Amino acid sequence: MEAKGHDRMALVLFLEFFGTALFVWGIINTASPVSIPFSLFASVVIFGDITGGHFNPAVTLGVFVSLGNYGSNFLFCILIMLAQFAGGFAAIGLSWLGTFDIWNEKIGALAPTNPVTGSLDNGAEESDFSMYVAVIVNEIICTFLFVSVILMVKGEHTAGDRKGICAALVVVSTLLCVISGTNKLGACFNPSVGTAVTTYSVVRTDTEGFPNHYLYHYLWCYTIGPYIGGLSAGLFHLVHKKAHEPEDDYKSQGFNSEQTERLTNE
């Protein structure tokens, strides 16, 4: 959809797949959430100039909404998302091969921490409360902030002098979101990460006969939440970017002087 993507669709799809695989592989194999933004940073630096550096279906949705041209971009948008999900599952294979003969006593799981028990919440109804609302709201807000920063530093008129530090701004915003959300509510902000990490934890975690539904109980929150956040960011940017357009752009669109002045001052 960006960076002349339609002219090299196959290459963009492959690199989004490969970049997402490397990004998710870094997430699965780290014990510290602080290192996650640097895994994303690597994929953005290596592949960003060609693909636009999404590696996240929520980002792709936000970009799709903010760019417009929905008819010509719709199929490409879907294909990019599919490539990202495929990259996430490829990361599972890479992680499996990398630790095939190594017993990992603690496989990371994507779930919030129960404030009562202090352990990962299993979504049991007998606990008399649910963390669904807290988790999905956290995902929506953090993804909205993350995608909004990306759209701002990518925009033709909104980037300003920040284009040179685009990747760094994305990393910083991601880091802040992860730190704010990881402590108690888990953190995802990326549907392909959510599905891949959850699948890997289900496959590799030995629950010794006990139910393992806590490993995937909140997956829908970590999938739908980022999509809502990405969609909201795209819609917000679609409106917000008009305030950054110079007067000449309004005149080129056919507005008269009075309309241009009014739009510029809004």
C-alpha distance (Angstrom), angle and dihedral (degrees) to the residues before:
residue distance angle dihedral
M1 . . .
E2 3.80 . .
A3 3.79 137.9 .
K4 3.82 92.2 35.3
G5 3.78 87.3 -55.9
H6 3.81 95.8 159.5
D7 3.81 89.6 58.9
R8 3.81 91.7 58.0
M9 3.78 103.9 23.8
A10 3.81 96.7 151.2
L11 3.80 92.0 52.1
V12 3.82 92.5 47.6
L13 3.80 91.6 49.8
F14 3.80 92.8 48.8
L15 3.79 93.9 48.0
E16 3.81 92.2 46.4
F17 3.80 86.6 52.3
F18 3.80 93.5 47.1
G19 3.81 95.2 41.5
T20 3.80 91.7 49.4
A21 3.81 90.3 48.5
L22 3.81 91.4 54.3
F23 3.80 92.0 44.5
V24 3.81 94.5 50.0
W25 3.80 91.7 42.3
G26 3.78 87.8 57.9
I27 3.82 90.6 50.9
I28 3.81 95.0 49.0
N29 3.79 92.5 49.0
T30 3.78 99.9 47.0
A31 3.77 129.2 87.4
S32 3.81 94.0 -164.3
P33 3.83 123.7 67.9
V34 3.81 89.0 -155.1
S35 3.81 89.5 73.0
I36 3.83 94.1 54.9
P37 3.84 95.9 83.3
F38 3.79 89.9 54.3
S39 3.79 90.3 54.5
L40 3.81 88.0 54.4
F41 3.79 90.1 44.4
A42 3.82 90.3 57.9
S43 3.81 93.1 52.7
V44 3.82 92.1 45.8
V45 3.80 92.9 50.6
I46 3.82 94.1 46.2
F47 3.80 100.5 41.7
G48 3.82 107.3 11.3
D49 3.81 98.4 96.4
I50 3.79 90.8 57.4
T51 3.80 104.0 36.6
G52 3.79 103.1 25.3
G53 3.81 89.6 -109.4
H54 3.80 101.7 -98.3
F55 3.84 106.9 142.1
N56 3.79 86.6 163.3
P57 3.84 128.5 80.8
A58 3.82 89.9 -144.8
V59 3.82 90.2 57.6
T60 3.80 90.7 46.5
L61 3.81 90.3 51.9
G62 3.80 91.3 49.0
V63 3.80 91.9 49.8
F64 3.81 91.3 46.4
V65 3.81 92.2 53.3
S66 3.81 94.6 44.1
L67 3.82 95.7 48.2
G68 3.77 97.7 52.1
N69 3.83 116.4 -158.9
Y70 3.79 86.4 113.4
G71 3.78 95.9 170.7
S72 3.79 95.7 56.2
N73 3.80 95.4 36.8
F74 3.81 101.5 43.3
L75 3.80 98.8 85.7
F76 3.79 92.0 41.8
C77 3.81 89.9 50.8
I78 3.82 91.9 53.0
L79 3.81 92.4 46.9
I80 3.81 91.7 50.8
M81 3.81 90.9 51.5
L82 3.80 91.2 49.5
A83 3.80 89.9 50.0
Q84 3.80 89.9 51.8
F85 3.81 93.1 50.8
A86 3.79 89.4 47.4
G87 3.80 89.1 50.8
G88 3.80 89.6 53.3
F89 3.80 91.4 54.2
A90 3.80 90.4 45.5
A91 3.81 87.0 56.9
I92 3.81 88.1 57.6
G93 3.80 89.0 58.0
L94 3.80 92.3 47.2
S95 3.80 91.3 49.4
W96 3.80 91.9 47.0
L97 3.81 91.6 52.2
G98 3.79 91.6 45.5
T99 3.81 93.4 54.6
F100 3.80 101.7 25.6
D101 3.79 95.3 123.3
I102 3.79 96.3 31.9
W103 3.80 121.2 89.0
N104 3.75 110.1 -139.9
E105 3.78 109.8 -160.2
K106 3.78 93.7 -162.7
I107 3.79 120.4 39.7
G108 3.78 113.2 -171.8
A109 3.81 116.2 -111.1
L110 3.78 130.4 -162.1
A111 3.80 105.5 -127.6
P112 3.81 138.2 110.7
T113 3.78 122.7 -101.4
N114 3.79 113.9 -107.0
P115 3.83 106.9 -124.3
V116 3.81 90.7 -146.7
T117 3.79 102.4 47.2
G118 3.80 98.1 26.2
S119 3.81 90.4 -135.7
L120 3.80 132.5 97.6
D121 3.79 109.6 -59.9
N122 3.81 114.6 -113.8
G123 3.81 96.2 -163.4
A124 3.80 91.9 -120.3
E125 3.79 112.6 170.6
E126 3.80 92.3 -140.8
S127 3.80 90.3 70.5
D128 3.85 86.8 77.4
F129 3.79 93.4 -133.6
S130 3.78 139.4 62.9
M131 3.77 130.8 -143.1
Y132 3.80 94.1 -154.9
V133 3.79 95.4 106.3
A134 3.80 94.3 46.1
V135 3.81 93.0 48.3
I136 3.80 97.9 46.2
V137 3.82 93.8 43.7
N138 3.80 89.4 51.1
E139 3.80 90.2 50.2
I140 3.81 93.3 48.2
I141 3.81 95.8 48.2
C142 3.81 96.8 43.0
T143 3.81 92.6 45.2
F144 3.81 90.4 47.8
L145 3.82 90.4 53.9
F146 3.80 92.9 44.2
V147 3.81 96.0 48.4
S148 3.81 92.5 41.4
V149 3.80 90.6 57.0
I150 3.80 90.2 49.9
L151 3.80 92.9 49.8
M152 3.80 91.9 47.7
V153 3.80 94.5 52.6
K154 3.81 91.2 43.5
G155 3.79 98.0 47.8
E156 3.77 121.4 109.1
H157 3.81 93.4 -129.8
T158 3.80 101.2 18.2
A159 3.80 99.7 57.1
G160 3.81 95.4 68.4
D161 3.80 109.5 170.2
R162 3.80 92.5 -21.7
K163 3.80 99.4 89.5
G164 3.78 92.0 97.1
I165 3.79 91.9 58.8
C166 3.79 96.7 39.1
A167 3.80 94.7 119.2
A168 3.80 92.0 46.6
L169 3.80 92.4 51.9
V170 3.79 90.7 49.7
V171 3.81 90.4 51.4
V172 3.81 93.1 48.4
S173 3.80 93.5 48.6
T174 3.80 91.0 47.2
L175 3.78 91.3 49.5
L176 3.79 92.3 51.8
C177 3.81 91.5 48.7
V178 3.79 92.8 48.5
I179 3.80 93.4 48.5
S180 3.80 92.6 47.7
G181 3.78 94.2 47.9
T182 3.78 106.1 31.7
N183 3.80 100.4 67.7
K184 3.79 98.7 69.3
L185 3.79 111.8 -4.8
G186 3.77 104.7 40.3
A187 3.79 117.3 -116.3
C188 3.76 132.3 -119.6
F189 3.84 117.3 135.8
N190 3.82 87.0 174.9
P191 3.84 125.3 79.7
S192 3.82 93.4 -155.4
V193 3.82 90.2 52.8
G194 3.80 90.8 48.1
T195 3.80 94.9 52.3
A196 3.81 94.2 42.2
V197 3.81 97.3 46.6
T198 3.81 91.8 44.4
T199 3.80 92.8 48.9
Y200 3.80 91.6 48.1
S201 3.80 92.9 49.4
V202 3.83 92.1 48.9
V203 3.81 91.8 49.7
R204 3.81 97.6 43.7
T205 3.82 104.0 33.9
D206 3.80 116.4 95.4
T207 3.81 106.2 -151.6
E208 3.82 91.4 -179.8
G209 3.78 93.3 -126.4
F210 3.80 96.6 -45.4
P211 3.83 120.3 122.3
N212 3.80 113.1 -84.5
H213 3.81 99.3 -164.4
Y214 3.80 89.5 114.9
L215 3.81 86.5 72.7
Y216 3.81 93.2 64.7
H217 3.82 103.9 16.2
Y218 3.82 93.8 104.1
L219 3.81 97.6 36.5
W220 3.81 92.1 109.3
C221 3.82 89.4 57.8
Y222 3.80 91.4 50.7
T223 3.80 90.1 49.6
I224 3.80 106.1 38.9
G225 3.82 94.9 36.6
P226 3.82 95.0 61.1
Y227 3.80 91.2 45.5
I228 3.80 91.1 54.0
G229 3.80 90.4 46.4
G230 3.81 92.3 49.4
L231 3.81 92.4 47.0
S232 3.82 91.2 48.8
A233 3.80 91.5 49.3
G234 3.81 91.3 50.5
L235 3.80 92.6 50.2
F236 3.80 91.9 45.7
H237 3.80 92.1 49.7
L238 3.80 91.1 47.5
V239 3.80 88.8 62.2
H240 3.78 99.0 30.7
K241 3.82 96.8 52.8
K242 3.81 91.4 63.9
A243 3.79 89.4 71.8
H244 3.81 89.2 60.7
E245 3.79 97.1 51.0
P246 3.83 114.6 108.6
E247 3.80 121.4 -120.8
D248 3.78 92.7 -105.5
D249 3.79 90.1 63.7
Y250 3.79 91.3 56.5
K251 3.79 91.7 48.7
S252 3.81 91.1 49.4
Q253 3.81 87.9 54.7
G254 3.82 90.3 59.1
F255 3.81 101.2 -99.6
N256 3.81 116.4 144.6
S257 3.81 123.1 -128.2
E258 3.81 94.6 -91.7
Q259 3.81 92.1 50.0
T260 3.79 91.8 45.4
E261 3.80 92.0 52.3
R262 3.79 91.8 48.1
L263 3.83 93.4 48.4
T264 3.78 92.0 46.1
N265 3.81 92.4 52.2
E266 3.83 95.5 45.4
